[in-house]
C-alpha cells in the first residue's frame, strides 16, 4: 500500500499504557512509517519510555491538553494520512491496514474499541463495552470523529484548521462536525478495532460523564454555529429518551414518600432504559459475566443522569446562571 502515513499519540503520565500502545503499532500488519509521541508536559518518565522504542518524541513545555498535543504531532510530518491513536489503546494487528483501505475512498475514518477491555473490574468492563456497542451501532457515515483510533487526510485536516485548542473535551467530535460543515464525509468502520486499557472507577466515571462528556457535548449541540448540524454519534433518540426516563424515575423515587405507586413508575422507567438498550444487554449476556446485565442498567442510569444534569447545567450557563470558568481541565479526569 503506497499511501504515506504517520501515527500521532498524545501522552500524559501514561508510561505503562504507552508501552503497550507503541508495541501494538509496531506489531501491526502494516507498521507505521513514523510514530510521533507528544508528551504533554507529563513531568515523569513518559517521554523516556517512548524514546526506548525509537519513535519521535516531542515534549511540550506546558500542559496544554490533547487538542494542542495532537495538532503539534500532526504538524511535525508531511505524510498524506494522519492516524490518531490514544495512549491507552492497543490497535489490532489489522487495524492500520483497514484504516488505509478505507482512506482510499473517504477523507476521514475511525473505528471502535473491541469486546475485550483490558482493565479488571465490572465498571471498567461495562463502560468500555458500552463505548464499543455505541460505535458498532453507529457504523457508516457519521457527523463526528474519534481520536481513540481514527485517520484523516492531512489536506482535509489542515483545511478545517485541525483541532480546536480552546476545547478541553470533545475536540474530536467538534472536528467531525466541522468536517461535515465543510462537505467532507466521515466513516465509522466497526471492523477497525483497538483494545482499551483504561480502568474506570465509580468516581472517575461520574466525573468524566458530567465534566468530560455531558457538558462539552451539550455546548457543542447548542452552539449557534452547529444549529444545522445533524446530531452527532451518541446524541440520537435513544439517548434523549433515556434521559427522560431517568428524570421520570427520579420523580418516582421522590414520590415513594407520598404513595407506593410511585415505585411502579421507577421500575417502569428502569425497564424502559433496559428496552432501549436491549441489544447491549444481549451482548453482555454473551460475553459478560454473571450480574453484568443488572449492573449495566445501573451504570446506564447513572450515565444518563449525568447527561441530563450536564444539559441542564449548560442551559443555566447560557441563561447567565453559571460562569463558564467552572470546569476542570481535561488532564484532571
C-alpha positions as CSV (number, residue, x, y, z in Angstrom):
1,X,0.0,0.0,0.0
2,X,1.7,3.2,-1.2
3,X,-0.2,5.7,1.0
4,X,2.2,7.6,3.3
5,X,1.0,8.0,6.8
6,X,2.2,8.7,10.4
7,X,0.7,7.9,13.8
8,X,0.3,10.7,16.4
9,X,-0.1,9.7,20.1
10,X,-0.7,12.4,22.8
11,X,0.6,11.2,26.1
12,X,0.3,12.5,29.6
13,X,1.6,10.4,32.6
14,X,0.9,7.1,30.9
15,X,4.2,5.3,30.6
16,X,2.8,1.8,31.2
17,X,-0.1,2.1,28.8
18,X,2.1,3.9,26.3
19,X,4.4,0.9,26.1
20,X,1.6,-1.4,25.1
21,X,0.2,1.2,22.6
22,X,3.5,1.5,20.8
23,X,4.2,-2.2,20.8
24,X,0.7,-2.8,19.3
25,X,1.5,-0.3,16.5
26,X,4.9,-1.9,15.8
27,X,3.3,-5.3,15.6
28,X,0.6,-4.2,13.1
29,X,0.3,-5.9,9.8
30,X,1.4,-2.6,8.2
31,X,3.6,-0.9,10.7
32,X,3.7,2.9,10.6
33,X,6.5,4.7,8.9
34,X,6.6,7.1,11.7
35,X,5.2,7.3,15.2
36,X,5.1,10.7,16.9
37,X,4.5,10.8,20.7
38,X,3.7,14.2,22.1
39,X,4.4,14.4,25.8
40,X,2.0,16.9,27.2
41,X,4.4,18.1,30.0
42,X,3.9,14.9,32.0
43,X,6.8,15.6,34.4
44,X,7.6,11.9,34.7
45,X,9.2,9.2,32.6
46,X,6.6,9.2,29.8
47,X,8.9,10.8,27.2
48,X,11.8,8.5,28.1
49,X,9.6,5.4,27.8
50,X,8.6,6.4,24.3
51,X,12.2,7.1,23.3
52,X,13.2,3.5,24.1
53,X,11.2,2.4,21.1
54,X,13.0,4.7,18.7
55,X,9.9,6.8,18.0
56,X,9.9,10.6,17.6
57,X,9.1,12.4,20.8
58,X,8.0,16.0,21.1
59,X,7.9,17.4,24.7
60,X,5.5,20.4,25.3
61,X,6.8,22.9,27.8
62,X,3.4,23.4,29.4
63,X,0.4,21.1,30.0
64,X,-1.7,22.2,27.0
65,X,-4.2,19.4,26.6
66,X,-4.9,16.7,24.0
67,X,-6.1,19.1,21.2
68,X,-2.8,21.0,21.3
69,X,-0.7,17.8,21.6
70,X,-2.4,16.3,18.6
71,X,-2.1,19.4,16.5
72,X,1.6,19.6,17.4
73,X,2.2,15.9,16.4
74,X,0.3,16.4,13.2
75,X,2.4,19.4,12.3
76,X,5.7,17.5,12.6
77,X,5.1,15.4,9.4
78,X,4.2,15.7,5.8
79,X,2.6,12.3,5.3
80,X,-0.6,12.1,3.3
81,X,-2.6,10.4,6.1
82,X,-2.5,11.2,9.9
83,X,-3.7,8.4,12.2
84,X,-4.5,9.4,15.7
85,X,-4.3,6.8,18.5
86,X,-4.8,7.3,22.2
87,X,-2.0,6.3,24.5
88,X,-4.3,3.8,26.2
89,X,-5.4,2.0,23.0
90,X,-3.7,-1.1,21.6
91,X,-4.5,-1.4,17.9
92,X,-5.4,-4.8,16.5
93,X,-2.8,-6.1,14.0
94,X,-5.1,-5.4,11.0
95,X,-6.4,-2.1,12.2
96,X,-4.0,0.1,10.3
97,X,-4.4,-1.7,7.0
98,X,-8.2,-1.5,7.4
99,X,-8.0,2.3,8.0
100,X,-5.7,2.8,5.0
101,X,-8.1,0.8,2.8
102,X,-11.0,3.0,3.9
103,X,-8.9,6.1,3.3
104,X,-8.7,5.3,-0.4
105,X,-12.4,6.2,-0.6
106,X,-13.1,8.6,2.4
107,X,-11.3,11.6,3.8
108,X,-11.7,10.5,7.4
109,X,-12.4,7.2,9.1
110,X,-12.4,5.9,12.7
111,X,-13.0,2.6,14.4
112,X,-14.1,1.2,17.7
113,X,-13.0,-0.5,20.9
114,X,-13.1,-4.3,20.9
115,X,-15.0,-6.6,23.2
116,X,-12.0,-7.5,25.3
117,X,-11.3,-4.4,27.5
118,X,-8.1,-4.9,29.5
119,X,-8.9,-3.3,32.8
120,X,-10.3,-5.6,35.5
121,X,-13.5,-4.8,37.4
122,X,-17.1,-4.7,36.5
123,X,-17.4,-0.9,36.0
124,X,-14.4,-0.9,33.6
125,X,-15.7,-3.8,31.6
126,X,-19.2,-2.5,31.2
127,X,-18.1,1.1,30.5
128,X,-15.7,0.1,27.8
129,X,-18.2,-2.3,26.3
130,X,-20.8,0.5,26.2
131,X,-18.4,2.5,24.1
132,X,-17.8,-0.5,21.8
133,X,-21.5,-1.0,21.4
134,X,-22.3,2.6,20.6
135,X,-19.7,2.6,17.8
136,X,-20.8,-0.7,16.5
137,X,-24.4,0.6,16.4
138,X,-23.4,3.8,14.7
139,X,-21.4,2.2,11.8
140,X,-21.5,4.1,8.5
141,X,-21.5,7.9,7.7
142,X,-21.4,9.9,10.9
143,X,-21.1,13.6,12.0
144,X,-18.3,13.0,14.4
145,X,-14.7,11.9,14.7
146,X,-12.8,9.8,17.2
147,X,-9.2,10.1,18.1
148,X,-9.0,6.8,20.0
149,X,-8.3,5.2,16.7
150,X,-9.0,7.4,13.7
151,X,-7.4,8.6,10.4
152,X,-7.8,11.8,8.4
153,X,-6.2,13.1,5.2
154,X,-3.7,15.8,6.0
155,X,-5.0,18.2,3.4
156,X,-8.5,17.9,4.9
157,X,-7.2,18.2,8.5
158,X,-5.4,21.4,7.6
159,X,-8.3,22.8,5.6
160,X,-10.6,22.8,8.6
161,X,-7.9,24.1,10.9
162,X,-7.2,20.9,12.9
163,X,-8.4,20.5,16.5
164,X,-9.8,23.5,18.3
165,X,-7.3,24.0,21.1
166,X,-9.7,26.1,23.1
167,X,-11.6,22.9,23.9
168,X,-10.6,20.7,26.8
169,X,-13.0,18.0,25.9
170,X,-14.8,16.6,22.8
171,X,-12.4,18.3,20.4
172,X,-12.7,15.2,18.1
173,X,-16.5,15.5,18.0
174,X,-16.1,19.2,17.2
175,X,-13.7,18.3,14.4
176,X,-16.2,15.8,13.0
177,X,-18.9,18.5,12.9
178,X,-16.6,20.9,11.1
179,X,-15.7,18.3,8.6
180,X,-19.4,17.8,7.9
181,X,-19.9,21.5,7.5
182,X,-17.1,21.7,5.1
183,X,-18.6,18.9,3.0
184,X,-16.3,16.1,4.0
185,X,-17.6,12.6,4.7
186,X,-16.6,10.7,7.9
187,X,-17.0,7.0,8.1
188,X,-17.2,4.8,11.2
189,X,-15.8,1.3,10.3
190,X,-16.7,-1.1,13.1
191,X,-14.0,-3.6,11.9
192,X,-11.2,-1.2,12.8
193,X,-10.6,-2.3,16.4
194,X,-8.4,-1.5,19.3
195,X,-8.2,-2.7,22.9
196,X,-8.9,-0.1,25.6
197,X,-6.7,-0.2,28.6
198,X,-8.5,2.5,30.7
199,X,-9.6,1.5,34.2
200,X,-12.8,3.1,35.4
201,X,-14.0,3.7,39.0
202,X,-17.4,4.9,40.0
203,X,-15.9,8.3,40.9
204,X,-14.0,8.7,37.6
205,X,-17.0,7.5,35.6
206,X,-19.3,10.1,37.1
207,X,-16.8,12.9,36.9
208,X,-16.0,12.1,33.3
209,X,-19.6,11.7,32.3
210,X,-20.5,15.1,33.8
211,X,-17.5,17.3,33.1
212,X,-15.9,15.5,30.2
213,X,-18.9,14.4,28.2
214,X,-22.3,15.9,29.1
215,X,-21.3,19.5,29.5
216,X,-19.0,19.8,26.4
217,X,-21.3,17.7,24.3
218,X,-24.3,19.9,25.3
219,X,-22.2,23.0,24.5
220,X,-21.5,21.7,21.0
221,X,-25.1,20.7,20.4
222,X,-26.4,24.1,21.5
223,X,-23.8,26.2,19.8
224,X,-25.4,28.6,17.2
225,X,-22.8,27.5,14.6
226,X,-23.9,23.9,14.9
227,X,-27.6,24.6,14.7
228,X,-28.0,22.9,11.3
229,X,-25.6,20.1,12.0
230,X,-27.2,16.6,12.3
231,X,-27.0,15.0,15.7
232,X,-23.6,13.5,16.4
233,X,-22.9,9.9,17.4
234,X,-24.4,9.1,20.8
235,X,-26.9,12.0,20.6
236,X,-29.7,10.1,18.9
237,X,-33.2,9.5,20.0
238,X,-32.3,6.6,22.3
239,X,-30.1,8.9,24.4
240,X,-32.8,11.5,24.7
241,X,-35.5,9.0,25.7
242,X,-33.1,7.6,28.3
243,X,-32.6,11.0,29.8
244,X,-36.3,11.5,30.0
245,X,-36.8,8.1,31.6
246,X,-34.1,8.9,34.2
247,X,-35.9,12.1,35.1
248,X,-39.2,10.3,35.5
249,X,-37.6,7.6,37.6
250,X,-36.3,10.4,39.9
251,X,-39.9,11.6,40.3
252,X,-40.8,8.0,41.2
253,X,-38.1,7.9,43.8
254,X,-39.3,11.1,45.4
255,X,-42.9,10.1,45.1
256,X,-42.3,6.9,47.1
257,X,-42.5,9.1,50.2
258,X,-46.1,10.0,49.2
259,X,-47.5,6.9,47.5
260,X,-46.3,3.4,47.0
261,X,-47.5,3.6,43.4
262,X,-44.5,5.8,42.7
263,X,-42.3,2.7,43.0
264,X,-44.1,1.3,39.9
265,X,-43.1,4.4,37.9
266,X,-39.5,3.9,39.0
267,X,-39.5,0.3,37.9
268,X,-41.2,1.0,34.6
269,X,-38.5,3.6,33.8
270,X,-35.7,1.1,34.5
271,X,-37.5,-1.4,32.3
272,X,-37.7,1.3,29.6
273,X,-34.0,2.0,29.8
274,X,-33.3,-1.7,29.5
275,X,-35.6,-2.0,26.5
276,X,-33.9,0.9,24.7
277,X,-30.5,-0.8,25.3
278,X,-31.7,-4.4,24.8
279,X,-29.1,-5.1,22.2
280,X,-26.3,-4.1,24.5
281,X,-27.8,-6.2,27.3
282,X,-27.9,-9.1,24.8
283,X,-24.2,-8.5,24.1
284,X,-23.4,-8.7,27.8
285,X,-25.4,-12.0,28.0
286,X,-23.0,-13.5,25.5
287,X,-19.6,-12.0,26.6
288,X,-20.2,-10.6,30.0
289,X,-20.1,-12.1,33.5
290,X,-22.9,-13.0,35.9
291,X,-24.5,-9.9,37.2
292,X,-23.3,-7.7,34.4
293,X,-26.7,-7.0,33.0
294,X,-28.2,-5.7,36.2
295,X,-25.0,-3.6,36.8
296,X,-25.2,-2.3,33.3
297,X,-28.7,-0.9,33.9
298,X,-27.5,0.9,37.0
299,X,-24.5,2.3,35.1
300,X,-26.7,3.4,32.2
301,X,-29.0,5.1,34.6
302,X,-26.1,7.0,36.1
303,X,-24.7,7.8,32.7
304,X,-27.9,9.4,31.6
305,X,-28.4,11.1,34.9
306,X,-25.1,12.9,34.3
307,X,-26.1,13.6,30.7
308,X,-29.3,15.3,31.9
309,X,-27.6,17.2,34.7
310,X,-24.9,18.3,32.2
311,X,-27.5,19.5,29.7
312,X,-29.3,21.4,32.5
313,X,-26.0,23.0,33.6
314,X,-25.3,24.2,30.0
315,X,-28.8,25.7,29.8
316,X,-28.3,27.6,33.0
317,X,-24.9,28.7,31.7
318,X,-26.5,30.0,28.5
319,X,-29.1,31.9,30.6
320,X,-26.3,33.5,32.6
321,X,-26.8,31.5,35.8
322,X,-23.4,29.7,35.8
323,X,-20.0,31.1,34.8
324,X,-18.2,29.1,32.1
325,X,-15.0,29.2,34.1
326,X,-16.3,26.5,36.5
327,X,-14.9,23.5,34.6
328,X,-12.0,21.2,35.3
329,X,-9.1,20.6,33.0
330,X,-9.1,17.6,30.6
331,X,-6.0,16.3,32.3
332,X,-7.8,16.2,35.7
333,X,-10.1,13.4,34.6
